[in-house]
Amino acid sequence: MILKTVSYSLLAFALLGLTVSSQAFGATDKLTSAGCKTEIYLLKDIAEAYETQTGKSIRLGSTGNKKAVNLLLEEKVDFIFTCKPIEKLSQGMKLDKEQVSSWKSIALAKDPIIIVANRNSGVTNITKDELTRIFQGQITNWKELGGNDIPVLPAHLSEDLESGLVLLFKEFTVGTKGKLMDDAMEAKAPSMLGNYTTVTSGAISFMNYNTYEEKFGAILKINGVFPNDENIRNETYPLTATYFLTIDGRDNEAMVEFIDFTRSKVGQSAISKNYISISN
């Protein structure tokens, strides 16, 4: 599942096409960052591994993309982590192109969500809209989707856990400020979801790609697309997010070291704990 790890040197970093300022920033024992409220879970894994290996810490701010961009513009953070590349973010925020002309977004990982149903549902494919309606309580029987005449029983991790999985699922379906149905089964741990779909007739849930086991039930296609490695990496599978590090053009020695780390064997291992690592 994990793509071949690539080791980046300082020269390779320069080849990213960044505009380097004449006065380099020195190394530091602490980097500061801000960004996407979903991606922060990925950065926590990386930051923990980075500190263990180097003794240097990273302060993470769960601010959302827009505020993070403004913090980087004001040079109040060393880098930001974003769920969109800077090209798309700058368009959405209507930024002056000159302001971000030296910025670069570096892809870190893919974050797919898979939909798993108890095998007696009689359904192998649903649309993204149908998925949304299921978790809003608007579709209540599998026969409405061409399946067997049994109730649809949604389940998901408790929102009290503040899981990145639930946040990402909401982004794909009901929206970040949307609401999942009140009477869905709420699990207190990821393992509970798989156990629930295994034994509960009509159950349906969503989980991280890396946590799925065949015994949990059938993986459903979404819009006719199955979540295999190829469809996730080329993003034809519609429940796939790509996470980025977005940096400006300063020749920041500490940032070069950190980016090298994310491409190292240890960094890639930290990423692949819960995500699909990728290399540029």
C-alpha positions as CSV (number, residue, x, y, z in Angstrom):
1,M,0.0,0.0,0.0
2,I,2.8,2.4,0.8
3,L,4.6,3.9,-2.1
4,K,8.4,3.7,-2.3
5,T,10.0,6.1,0.2
6,V,12.0,8.9,-1.4
7,S,14.9,10.6,0.4
8,Y,15.1,14.3,-0.2
9,S,18.3,16.3,0.1
10,L,18.7,20.0,0.4
11,L,19.4,20.1,-3.4
12,A,16.2,18.2,-4.1
13,F,14.3,20.7,-2.0
14,A,15.6,23.5,-4.1
15,L,14.4,21.7,-7.2
16,L,10.8,22.0,-5.9
17,G,11.0,25.4,-7.6
18,L,10.8,27.5,-4.5
19,T,12.0,31.1,-4.5
20,V,14.8,31.3,-2.0
21,S,15.5,34.5,-0.1
22,S,19.1,35.7,0.3
23,Q,19.1,35.5,4.1
24,A,18.5,32.0,5.4
25,F,16.7,31.3,8.6
26,G,18.7,29.3,11.0
27,A,17.9,25.9,12.5
28,T,15.5,25.9,15.5
29,D,14.4,23.4,18.1
30,K,10.8,24.3,17.5
31,L,8.6,24.7,14.4
32,T,5.2,26.4,14.5
33,S,2.4,25.5,12.2
34,A,-1.4,25.8,11.7
35,G,-3.9,24.3,9.4
36,C,-6.7,22.0,8.5
37,K,-8.8,20.6,11.4
38,T,-8.9,17.2,9.8
39,E,-5.3,16.9,8.8
40,I,-4.0,17.8,12.2
41,Y,-4.4,14.1,13.1
42,L,-1.9,13.2,10.4
43,L,0.5,15.9,11.6
44,K,0.3,14.7,15.2
45,D,1.7,11.3,14.1
46,I,4.5,12.9,12.1
47,A,5.4,15.5,14.8
48,E,5.6,12.8,17.5
49,A,7.9,10.7,15.4
50,Y,10.0,13.8,14.4
51,E,10.5,14.8,18.0
52,T,11.4,11.3,19.0
53,Q,14.1,11.1,16.4
54,T,15.4,14.7,16.5
55,G,14.4,16.1,19.9
56,K,12.8,19.0,18.0
57,S,9.2,19.8,18.6
58,I,6.4,21.1,16.3
59,R,3.6,23.3,17.7
60,L,0.4,22.4,15.8
61,G,-2.5,24.8,15.6
62,S,-5.9,23.5,14.5
63,T,-7.1,26.7,12.9
64,G,-8.6,25.8,9.6
65,N,-7.2,26.5,6.1
66,K,-8.1,30.1,5.8
67,K,-6.7,31.3,9.1
68,A,-3.6,29.2,8.5
69,V,-2.9,30.9,5.2
70,N,-3.2,34.3,6.8
71,L,-0.8,33.3,9.6
72,L,1.8,32.2,7.0
73,L,1.3,35.5,5.1
74,E,2.1,37.3,8.3
75,E,5.1,35.0,8.9
76,K,3.8,33.9,12.2
77,V,4.2,30.2,11.5
78,D,6.9,28.2,9.7
79,F,4.5,26.1,7.6
80,I,0.8,25.2,7.3
81,F,-0.9,21.9,6.6
82,T,-3.8,22.1,4.2
83,C,-6.3,19.8,2.6
84,K,-6.1,21.7,-0.7
85,P,-3.0,22.9,-2.6
86,I,-2.2,26.6,-2.4
87,E,-3.4,27.1,-6.0
88,K,-6.9,26.2,-5.0
89,L,-6.8,28.0,-1.6
90,S,-5.6,31.2,-3.1
91,Q,-8.4,31.2,-5.7
92,G,-11.0,30.6,-3.0
93,M,-9.6,33.3,-0.8
94,K,-9.1,35.7,-3.8
95,L,-5.5,36.3,-2.8
96,D,-3.1,38.4,-4.9
97,K,-1.0,35.9,-6.9
98,E,2.1,37.8,-6.0
99,Q,1.5,37.2,-2.3
100,V,1.8,33.4,-2.7
101,S,4.0,33.2,-5.9
102,S,6.8,31.5,-4.0
103,W,4.7,29.1,-2.0
104,K,4.6,25.4,-2.6
105,S,2.2,22.7,-1.5
106,I,3.8,19.3,-1.1
107,A,1.5,16.3,-1.0
108,L,2.0,14.1,2.1
109,A,-0.8,11.5,2.2
110,K,-4.1,10.2,0.9
111,D,-6.9,9.8,3.4
112,P,-9.7,7.6,2.0
113,I,-12.8,6.6,3.9
114,I,-14.4,3.2,3.1
115,I,-18.0,2.3,3.6
116,V,-18.6,-1.1,5.1
117,A,-22.0,-2.9,5.4
118,N,-23.1,-6.2,6.9
119,R,-23.1,-8.8,4.1
120,N,-26.8,-9.5,4.2
121,S,-27.7,-6.0,3.0
122,G,-27.9,-7.2,-0.6
123,V,-26.2,-4.0,-1.9
124,T,-22.8,-3.6,-3.4
125,N,-22.9,0.0,-4.7
126,I,-24.4,3.3,-3.5
127,T,-24.1,6.9,-4.6
128,K,-22.5,9.6,-2.6
129,D,-25.9,11.2,-2.2
130,E,-27.5,8.0,-1.0
131,L,-24.7,7.7,1.5
132,T,-25.4,11.1,2.8
133,R,-29.1,10.4,3.1
134,I,-28.4,7.1,5.0
135,F,-26.5,9.0,7.7
136,Q,-29.1,11.7,7.9
137,G,-31.8,9.0,8.5
138,Q,-33.6,9.6,5.2
139,I,-33.0,6.1,3.9
140,T,-34.1,3.5,6.4
141,N,-34.4,0.2,4.6
142,W,-32.0,-1.6,2.2
143,K,-34.8,-2.3,-0.2
144,E,-34.9,1.4,-1.0
145,L,-31.4,0.8,-2.5
146,G,-32.3,-2.4,-4.4
147,G,-31.3,-4.6,-1.5
148,N,-33.0,-6.9,1.0
149,D,-36.0,-5.9,3.1
150,I,-34.1,-5.1,6.3
151,P,-33.6,-1.9,8.3
152,V,-30.5,0.3,7.6
153,L,-28.6,0.6,10.8
154,P,-25.9,3.3,10.6
155,A,-23.0,3.4,13.0
156,H,-20.0,5.7,13.4
157,L,-17.4,6.8,16.0
158,S,-18.7,9.0,18.7
159,E,-18.2,12.7,17.8
160,D,-17.1,13.2,21.4
161,L,-13.8,11.5,20.4
162,E,-13.2,14.4,18.0
163,S,-11.9,11.9,15.5
164,G,-10.5,13.1,12.2
165,L,-12.4,10.3,10.6
166,V,-15.8,11.7,11.5
167,L,-14.8,15.2,10.5
168,L,-13.6,14.1,7.1
169,F,-16.8,12.0,6.6
170,K,-18.9,15.0,7.3
171,E,-16.9,17.1,4.9
172,F,-17.7,14.5,2.1
173,T,-21.4,14.2,3.0
174,V,-23.4,16.4,5.3
175,G,-20.8,19.3,5.5
176,T,-18.5,20.3,8.3
177,K,-21.4,22.0,10.1
178,G,-23.9,19.4,9.2
179,K,-25.4,16.8,11.6
180,L,-25.4,13.0,11.5
181,M,-28.6,11.3,12.5
182,D,-29.2,11.2,16.3
183,D,-30.0,7.5,16.7
184,A,-27.0,6.0,14.9
185,M,-25.0,3.7,16.9
186,E,-22.0,5.6,18.3
187,A,-18.8,3.6,19.0
188,K,-16.3,4.6,21.6
189,A,-13.4,2.9,19.7
190,P,-12.7,2.0,16.0
191,S,-12.6,-1.7,16.8
192,M,-16.3,-1.5,17.9
193,L,-17.4,-0.4,14.4
194,G,-16.0,-3.5,12.7
195,N,-17.5,-5.7,15.4
196,Y,-20.9,-4.0,15.0
197,T,-21.0,-4.4,11.2
198,T,-19.9,-8.0,11.5
199,V,-22.7,-9.2,13.7
200,T,-25.5,-6.7,13.1
201,S,-27.9,-7.4,10.3
202,G,-28.4,-4.2,8.2
203,A,-25.5,-2.4,9.7
204,I,-23.5,0.2,7.8
205,S,-20.5,2.2,8.9
206,F,-17.4,4.1,7.7
207,M,-13.8,3.6,8.7
208,N,-10.2,4.3,7.8
209,Y,-8.9,2.3,4.8
210,N,-6.1,0.8,6.9
211,T,-8.3,-0.5,9.7
212,Y,-10.6,-2.6,7.5
213,E,-10.6,-6.4,8.0
214,E,-12.6,-8.8,5.7
215,K,-14.6,-10.1,8.6
216,F,-16.1,-6.7,9.2
217,G,-18.4,-7.0,6.2
218,A,-18.6,-5.9,2.5
219,I,-16.9,-2.8,1.2
220,L,-19.4,-0.8,-0.9
221,K,-18.5,0.9,-4.1
222,I,-19.3,4.6,-4.1
223,N,-20.7,6.0,-7.4
224,G,-19.6,2.7,-9.0
225,V,-16.0,3.0,-7.9
226,F,-14.3,0.5,-5.5
227,P,-11.7,1.9,-3.1
228,N,-8.6,0.0,-4.2
229,D,-5.1,1.5,-4.1
230,E,-5.2,2.7,-7.7
231,N,-8.6,4.4,-7.4
232,I,-7.5,6.1,-4.2
233,R,-4.2,7.4,-5.5
234,N,-5.8,8.8,-8.7
235,E,-8.7,10.0,-6.7
236,T,-11.4,8.5,-8.8
237,Y,-12.7,7.0,-5.6
238,P,-14.8,10.0,-4.3
239,L,-14.2,9.7,-0.6
240,T,-10.5,10.5,-0.9
241,A,-8.7,13.5,0.6
242,T,-5.2,14.6,-0.2
243,Y,-3.2,16.4,2.6
244,F,-0.4,18.8,1.9
245,L,2.4,20.7,3.6
246,T,2.3,24.3,2.3
247,I,5.4,26.4,2.7
248,D,6.7,29.7,1.6
249,G,9.9,30.5,-0.3
250,R,12.2,31.2,2.6
251,D,15.4,29.2,2.8
252,N,14.5,27.8,6.2
253,E,17.0,25.2,7.3
254,A,14.7,23.7,9.9
255,M,11.9,23.3,7.3
256,V,14.3,21.5,4.9
257,E,15.2,19.1,7.7
258,F,11.5,18.5,8.5
259,I,10.5,17.9,4.9
260,D,13.4,15.5,4.5
261,F,12.1,13.7,7.6
262,T,8.6,13.2,6.1
263,R,10.2,11.4,3.2
264,S,12.5,9.3,5.3
265,K,11.7,5.7,6.3
266,V,10.7,6.8,9.8
267,G,8.6,9.6,8.5
268,Q,6.8,7.5,6.0
269,S,6.2,4.9,8.7
270,A,4.5,7.5,10.9
271,I,2.3,8.6,8.0
272,S,1.3,5.1,7.0
273,K,0.0,4.3,10.5
274,N,-3.4,5.7,9.6
275,Y,-3.0,7.1,6.1
276,I,-1.7,6.2,2.6
277,S,1.8,7.7,2.3
278,I,2.8,9.2,-1.0
279,S,5.9,10.7,-2.4
280,N,6.4,13.6,-4.9
